[in-house]
Amino acid sequence: MRLLPGRFLARVTALPAIALSAWLLVTFPLLVIGQFTPLTGAFLGLPAVVAACALVPRFVPDPPEGEETPWWPVIAVLVITAAFAAVQIAFHAEALVIRRDPASYAMYTAWIAENGYLPIPQQRELIAGDDPALSYQSLAYYQRDDVIWPQFMAGAPLVLSIGYWLGGLDGMLVTTPVLGALGVLTFAGLTARLVGARWAPLAALVLAVCLPQQWVSRFTYSEPLAQILLLGGLVIAFDALSRRRTLTDRWGGPQTLAAAAGVVFGLGVLVRIDAIRDLLPVVGFVGLILVARRGQALPLLGGLVVGVVYGLVAGYGYSYPYLEYLADSLNPLLLIGFGVVFATVVLTAALWRYGLPHTERVRWLPNAMALLALLVMAGFAIRPLFWPDYGHGSDFTDQWVASVQQIEGLPVEGSRTYYDMSLYWVGWYVGLGTVLFASLGVALVLRRLTQRRDLQWLLPAMVLVWTVATTLLRPAITPDHPWASRRLIVLVIPAFILFAVWFLAWLTRYCERSVRDAGAGPLVRTLPAVVAAGAAVSLIGPSAATSAAGIMGYRQDVGTVAQTERLCESLPAYASVIVVDSGMAGNYMPLLRNVCGVPTAALGDLSPEAVERVVSAVHERGRDAVLVAPEWDLIDELTDSSVEPERHFHVVAQMDPSTLMEPPTGSWSFNGSVWTAVLPAPECPPTASCPSPRR
């Protein structure tokens, strides 16, 4: 079969979501049964990925006849993808000390990659048993009974484990830059399908240069993987629906692709529990195409159920304390989800006999839909003037926001959420031109859909418009940047870029028709190209400027990997680590336990009696007690200068700043130190019965 550029672009942009979904489908059950190891991954996960990548893309249809794709857009997309990966790998962060989510995911990955199971045992029997002065809980790790549960969902750690197995900590840390690049590639594929292959490089470039895409791709965040799955689900669903099949047709390629799209969508919940919100329009869409008697409806629904079940098992089986923490927002979301499912069933049954309503017959409705879209965007624009938002519901968040306000010289209002600024956040990162073009683009797309035109846009528009609206209304995240930009990068920023590029393509075609119909001269005939070039610059320029002036010129936490390895090597073979500073415990306990592989607990009572009691209990078990603290003098005081503390971990590096009312620029400083003191067990007299060391 001849390798055509359009066919190649269509298939290569579907591959990331297909490959990663196959891996997750196989490896999550391995984690459930406690057999997630390099061996099982190689013998079960890898063949599944190879089989899926060999079989599923064969069903991806070729571009329609008459839409000849040259090679230059394909090459441009691949170059942008490769360049993005190279830059992000070169600037990848080394966030292993838990301050925010990246290190939490990294520690989760290190544990399952090394051990292959959950939950994490506390190993209290190797420290001091049930001594009430000890705690095993830390930031992002919950103590329940005699085990520890990690905070987040399993999807991202399952994928990051591939890098860990191949290259240790460094391999894990460069896996996310690759995922970020695959997200750019997947987005280019969606743009090629909905706008045209010639516009795919522009969309890919705008996404690649925007600060949030670069930022999340330098850390072990879950957003790059979630982006691939949700955008990839739209890509594969587009391919599945490009050929008409009825409910009575035999199973074929379109049904296979629809099932694959459903699985890809649903596995987004395995990566991020809030993906449930993004998938609600997919449920409604299934009802619509079922009423239309499309054969892809039931396979899409079946695949979606499989993926979502994976996510719910991961959440309620292996991250339940985290879901308890999210209960105030998750429980209403689940109720809304049940309501959407119920409403879809009822409306599908009601419309089954009569079919879908003919919205195109209501002459005023298309224009009303377009006007409504513009009014909603205008409402988001004026929201800060009339409806400033307050109320985090967390004293800790209030204190953090107040501290950032003091740094920026803003009025100190710790309860200020800045959610009303959400549209301006988008403008910071992609430019006001993109926001304007996207607003006009979504208005025209909704108008045409109401006229029953361009129906290939129906599912993407439902998912993207819903996600943009709900996210901008309530981002539900601590509002300092670049942290808050995480909430935008999975679907919101890609949606703005996609609608803006679609409007630019429409505007270019409109100018071409106008010039052709007017019979203009050579100079005027260059107008469409000038319009396209100028608008493209207005999309790329602000994004690139924000990134260049922002935080993209340095690596965060540089040196942490080397210092972590040094710290682990310094610990005795039979060490039981006791962290004696409550502020430090949350940051370093997972690193000591998950990476160094030593039993670790935090000592809350620093009285001499408690320290002596716990150390003696460790020695009674035949192990070496290791005191850990961020300062030399704390250990020196607790040991009465009987042991000389040593600093085996010391990092002074750049870290991201926090801003509230402007894009992030410059950097702050991270200074991390770990002092240790090994208190070996007293020598056992030859005639005494002494405990043997226990691992």
N, C-alpha and C positions, 0 to 999 in steps of 0.2 A: 504494500500500500504506500502510495506516495506521501511523503511527509510535507504537508501543506502548513504554512505559517499559522493560519487560523485554527486548524485542527490542533497543532502543537500548543498554541497559547491556551486553548480551551482546556486541554488535558493537563498541562503542567500546572495550571492555576487551581485545578481541583485536587491535585495530589496531596498537598499538605494536610488538608482536612481529612482526606481518606486515610492517609498513613497514620496520623495521630489518633484518629478514632479507632482504627484497628488495634493499635497498641493499647489504648485504654480499655477496650472491650476484653482483651485477654488478660492484661496485667492486674486490673482491679480485683477480679476473682482470686488471683494468686495472692494478693495482699490479704484478702479476706481469710484465706485458709493458711496464712502464715508461710507461704512458699514463694515470696517475691525475691528471687535471687538472680544473679547474673546468668546462672545456668538455665533456670526456667525461662528467663527473659529471652535468652538466645534460642532455646529449643521450641518455645511456644509463641512468644511475642513476635520475634523477628520473622518467622514464617508467615504469621498472620498478616504482618505489614506487607511483606513481599507479595502474598497472594492478593490482598486487597488492591495494591497498586498495580498489579498485573491485570486484574479482572475488571474492576469497577470502571476505570477510565475508558475501557473499550466501548462502554455504553454511552459515553458522552457524545452527543451528536455534533456533526460538523456544522460550521456556520452556514446560514441559509445561502442558497445559490444567489449569485449576484453581489454578495458581500465579500469581495476579494480582499484579503488582508495581506499587505506587504510584509516583508521580513523586518523592516526597520522598527515598527512598534514592539515586536517580540524581543528583538535584541535590546532595545532601549529598556524595556521592563526588566529583563534579566540583568542588565548592567546596573540599573538602579538598585535591584534587590541585592546583588553581590556587593556593591559599594556600601550599602547600608549595613550589611552584615560585617564587612571588614572594619568599618569605622566603629561600630558598637563593640565589637570584640576588642579592638584596640583601646577603647575607653571604658571597658566593663568595670563595674564596681566590685569591691571585695567585702560586701556587707555580711559579716558573720556574727558580729556582736549585736544582740537584739536591742534595737531602739524603736524600730517600726517593722512593718510586715516582711520586707525582703529577707532579713536574717531568720525570721520565723519559718518561712518556707524553706530556707537553706538548711536549717536544723532538722526540720521534718524530713527533708530529702536525705540528709546524711544518716538519719536513724533507719529509715526503711531500706535504703540502699545497702547499709551494712548488716541489718538484722532481718529484714524481710517480713516483719509482722508488726501489728499494733494490738493492744496499747503498749506503752513503754513501762516496763516494771520499775518500781521505785527502788528496789534492791535495799530496802531498809534493813534487812537481815545482815547486810555487809557493812552497816554503819553503826547504828546504835539501837536497832530494833524499833520499838514504839515510843521512844523517848519523846515526850510532849514538846520539848524545846526545838525539835527539828521540823522543817517544812520542806516539801518536795515540789511545790508549785512555783512557777516563775512566769515572766511575761510570755503570753501566748501558749502556755502549757498549764493544764488544769489538773490538780490533784483530786482524784476520786478513789476512795477506799485505799487499796494498796497498789494502784497503777496511776499512770499519767497519760492524759489524752492531749494530743496537739490541737491547736485552735482551728486550723483551716481545713478546707476540703482536700481530698487526696489527688485530684487530677494533675495539678502542676507538679507536685513531688514525684509522681509516677513517671512523668516525662523527663524531669530534671535528673532523675536517677540514671538515665542513659549516659549523660555527661559525667556523672559521678563515677560510674563503673569504668568508663573509658579513660578518665583523666583525673580522678580524685576531686578535691575541692576546686581546683582550677577548671577542670572539665565541666563541673556543674555550673560554675559561674559564667562560662561562655556559651552555655546552652540557650539561655534566654535571648541573647543577641541574635542567635540563629532563628529562634521562634519569631522575634520581632520582624526579621527580614521576610520570613514566610508569611507573616501577616500582610506585609506590603505587597507581596506577590499575589496573595489571595484577593486582596482588594483590587489589584489591577485586573484580575480575572472577572470580578463582579462588574467593574466599570466597562470592560470590553464587551460584556454581554448586554448591559443595559444602555450604554451610550455609544459604544463603537470601539473597535480595537485601536484606532488611531488616537483616541483620547485616553487610553489606558496609561501610557507613560506619564502624562501630565498629572493624572490623579495619583499615581504611585509616587511621583516626585513630591507633590504637595504633602502627602502623608509622611513620606520619609524624612522631609526636612523639618516637620513640625516638632516642637520641643517635647510634648508628652510621648510621642511615639519613640523618640530617641531615649527619653528618660526611663520609661518603664522597661525598655529593652536592655538596659544596662544593669538591671537588678533582677533578682530571682522573684519577680512578681508573677501573679497568675494571669494578669490581663493579656499578655501576648498570646497565650494559648487560648484563652476565651475568645479573643478576637478572631483567631484562625477558625475556630469551630463555628461561631455564629455567622461570620461572613462566608465561611465555606459552606455552611448549610444553605445560605441564600444562593450561592453559586450552583450547588448540585441540584437544588430544587428548581432553579431556572432551567437547567438542562433536562430534568425529569419532565417538566411541564411543556417543553418546547414541541413535543409531539402529542397529538391527541389520542387518548385511550379512554374507552368507556368501561363501565363497571363489569361488563360481561366479556370483555376481551381477555384472551389468554395472557398469562404472565410473560412479560418481556422486559426489554431494556429500560423503558420509562418507569415501570413499576420497581425495578431493581434500584434505579437511581432515586426514586421517591423514598424507598425504604432507607437507603443510605443517607439521604438528606435528613430524614427524621432522626436517625441515630446520631448523626453529627450534631444536630440541634440539641437533642436531649442530653448529650454528654457535656454540653455546656454547664449543666447543673452539677456534674461531677467536679468541675473546675471552680465554679463560683455559684453559691446557693442563690444569689440574687438574679441569676440567669432565668429563674422561674418567671420573673416579671417580663423579661424580654421575649419569652416564648408564648405568652398569652395570646398575642395576635396569630401565632401559628395554629393554635387550637381553633380560633374563629375561622381562619382560612381553610382548614380542613373541612369545616362545616359548609363553607361556600362551594368548594369544588365537589363535595359529596352531593349537594343539591344539584350541581351542574352535571352529575353523573360521570365525573372524571375517574378513570381507573386508577389514578395515582393517589386518590384520597386515602384509602384504607392502608396501603403500604406506608404512606407518609405518617399516618397516625400510629401504626404499629411500631415503626422505628422510633418515633418520638417517645412512645411509652417505654420502650426498652431503655433508651438513654436516660430518661427522667428517673426511672426506677433505680438505675445505677447511682444517680446522684443522691436520691433520697436514702438509699442504703448507706452510702458514704457519709451523709450528713448525720442521720439519726443513729447509725451504728458505730461511727468512728470519729465524729466531731460533735457529739450531742451537747457537751458543755458549751461549745461555741454557739450552737443554735439556741441554747437556753439564754446565753448572753444577748443574742439578737432577737429574743422573743417579742419585744415591743414592736419591732418592724416586720419580723418574719411571720408571726401569726396572722396579722391583718393581710399580708400578701398571700398566705395560703388560703384564707377565707375568700379573698378576691379571686384566686385561682379556681377554687371550687365553684364560685359563682359564675365565672366565665365558662367553665365546662358545662355547668347545668344550663346556662342560657344558650350555649351553642347547641346542646342536644335538643332543647325545646324549639329553638328557631329552625333548626334543620328539619325536625319533624313537621313543623308548621309549613315550611316552604317546600317540602318534598313533592307535594302534589302540584303546586302552582309554579314552582321555579322562582328564580331570583327576580326582584322587582326591576322594572325597566327605568332606571334613573335617568337615562338619556331622554326620555319623553317629557320630563319636567324641565322646561326650558331654562328656568331661572336657577336650577340647582347647581349646575357646573360653575357658573360665575359666583354663586354664593359660597361654594366650597373653596374656591380660590381666594375670595375675599376673607373668609374665616381664617384661612392659613396665615394671611398677611396680618390680620388683626391680632392673632395669637402671638406672632413674632413681635409685633409692636407692643403688645402687653408685657412681654418679657423685657423689652427694651426700656420701658418706662417704670417697670416694677420697683427699682431702687428708690425712685422719687416718692412713691406713694405707699409701698408695702414692704418696708425693711423687715427682715426676718430675724426672730429671736427664739432662743430656747434649745440648747443642746441636749438637755436632760442628763448632763454629766458634769459634776463638779470639777473633775480632772480636766475635761475639755475646756470648761470655762476658764480655768486657771491658765491653761496653755494659750488660749486665744488672747487673754488679757496680757500675757507676757509678750506675745508677738506685737500686739497693739502698742505696748510701751516702746518696743524697739523701733517701730515705724513712726512713732510720734502721733499715733491716732488716739482719739478719745477711748478711754478704757471702758469697754462694755463687754465683759467676758461672755455674756450670753448671746452676743451677736453671731449669727450663723453665716451671714453673707450669702445665703442661698439666693437672695434676690439678685445677686451679681452674676449668676450662672451663665447668662448669655454673653456677658462681657468677658468671662473666662474664655469662652470659645473664641471671641474676637481677639483676645490677646494672642492666642496660639495659631490661628489660621488667618487672621486679618478681617477687618470689617468688610472688605470687598467680597470675601468668600461668604460671610454671613449674609450680605445683601443678595448676592447671586443665588445662594441656596434658598433664601426666602422666596425669591421669585420663581426659582426652579420647582420647589415643592408646591407652590400655588398652581403652577401650570400642570404639573404631574397629576395633582388631585383633580383638577378640572378635566383633564383628558380621561382619567379613570372614571369619573362620574359620567362622562359621555360614552363609556365602554370602549375607549380607545387605549392602545398601549397596555393591554392587560398583563403583559409580562412584568409590569411594574407593580402589580397588585400586592403580592406577598412582600417584596422589599419595602414598598411604601408603608404597608401596615406595620411591619416590624420596626422600621427606622423612625417613622413619625411617632409611633407610640413611645418608643424608647427615648427619643429626643424630648418629647413633651414631659414625660414623667421624670426624667433625670433633671431637666432644667427646673422643673417645679420643685423638686426636693432631691438634691444631690446626695443627702444623707452621708456626709463625710466631713471630717475636720477641715475647715475651709482654708488652711494655709497652703501655699503653693511652693513647690510643684506637687506636693502630696495630693491636693484635691483634683489635679488634672487626671489622676487615675480613673476617676469616675467618668471622664469624658472619652477616653481613648478607645474603648472597646467598640462602641457603635456610634456615639454622638458625633465625634469629630469626623470619622469616615462618612457619616450621613451628610454632614454639611459639605464636605468635599465632593461627594458623589452628586448631590443635587446641584451644586454650583457648577461642576463640570458639565452636567447634563444641560443646564441653562446656557452655558457658554456654547455648547455644540448646537443647541437650538437657535441661538442668536446668530451664530455663524451661518447656518443653513438659511435662516431668514434673510440675512444680508446677501447671500449668494443668489437667492431667488429674486430678490428685489433688483439687484444689479442686472441680472440676466433678463428679467422682464422689461427693464427700462432701456435695454440695448445700450448700456453705457460704454464709454471709451476705455482704453487700456488702464489709465490712471485710476479711474473709479472702480475698475474691476479688482483692484488690489485692496479695496475696502474690507472685504471679509477677512483676508489674511491679517490686515492691520488690526481689526477688531479682535480676532482670535489671539494674536500675539500680545496685544495690550492687556486683554483680560487675563491671559495666562500669567503675565508678569504680576498682575494685581493679586493673583492667588498665591504665587510662589514667594514673592518679595517679602510680605509681612511675616510669613511663617519663618523664612530663613533669617530675617532680621532679628526676630525674637529669640531664635535659637542661638544665633551668633553672639548676641549681647547678653545671653543668659548664662546657663550653667553647663553648657556642653563642652567646655574647654578643659575639663579636668576629670580625673578619676576619683571616685569616693572610696575612703577607707583603704587606701593603698598600703600594702604591707601586712594586712590582717591575716592572709593565708600563711605567710612565712612565720609570723609570730604565733599563730595557732599551732602550727606544726612544732615549733620550738617549745611551746607550753606543754603539749602532749608528750613530747619526748622527755621532758624534765620530770614527769610524774613516775613514781615507783610502780613496779609491776603489780603490787598488791595495795594500791592506794585507795583510800576512802576519803573523798574530798568533802570538807566542811567549809562552806562559805560563811564568813563571819561579819559580813556587812549587808544589811537588808537592802540598801539601795542598789548594790552591785549584783545581788543574787539573781534578780530578774533578768539581767543582761547576759550573764556569763554561765549560769547553770546549764542551759541546754547545750552550749558549746562544750563544756566539760563532760557532760553525760553522753551526748549524741556523737560528738566527733572524737574526743579522747577516749570514750568508752569506759569511764570510771564511775562508780557509784557516787552520787553527789546529793547533798542536802544543804539547806540553809539553816543556820543557827540563829534563832530569834532572841534568845536570852544570852547576853554576853557577860554574865556574871562569872567570876572565877570558878564558882562551884559547878555551873552548867558546863563550862568549857572542859573542866577536868573530868566531869562525869561522862560526857560524850566521847572525849578522847580515850578514856579508859575503856569504854565499851567497844570502841574500834579495836584497841589493842587486845582485848579479850577474844576477839574474833581472829586474831593472828594477822591483822592487817596494819598498814602504816597510815596513821592519821595525817592528813594534809590540810593545813589551814590556809584559806585563800581570802585575800582582801585587796581593795584597790590602793591602799596606802601601807607603807612600811611600818609606820609607828603603831598602827592598830594591832598588827600581829606581834610586834615587839612588846607591846603592853600586855597582851593576853598571855604571852609565854614567859613573861618576866625576864626578857632578854636572854633566855636560855638557848634559843635557836636563832641563827642569823637568817632573816627572810631574804629571799632572792626574787628578782623581777624577771620572769621568763616571758612576759608578754608586755610589749610597750609599742603603741602605735600613735603617731601624731600625723594626722592626715586631713585632707579637705573633706567636707561633707556639705550636703545641700542646705541652703538657707530656708527660711520660712517667710513668706510674704502674704499679705492679705488684700492689698488694694493696687498691686502692680505685678507684672510678670516677675518671676524670680531672677535675680542677677547676683553675681559674685558667689562667694562660698563662706561657710562657717568652718570652724575647726573642730575636729574630733580628736580627743586625747584619751586613750584607753590604756590602763595599766592593770596588771595582775601580779600581785606579790604572793609568793607561796612559802610556806614553812613546813618541812617534812618532820613529823614527830614519830620516829620509828618506835616500834614496840620495845619495851625493856628486854634485855637479854634474859633468856630463861635459864635458871640454874640447872646443872646437869641432872640433879636428882628430882626435879619437879616435873609435873605433868602439865605441859603447855599446849595451848590450842594450835592447831595447824592452820596455815594460811588457807583462806577460802577465796575463790574467784566469784 
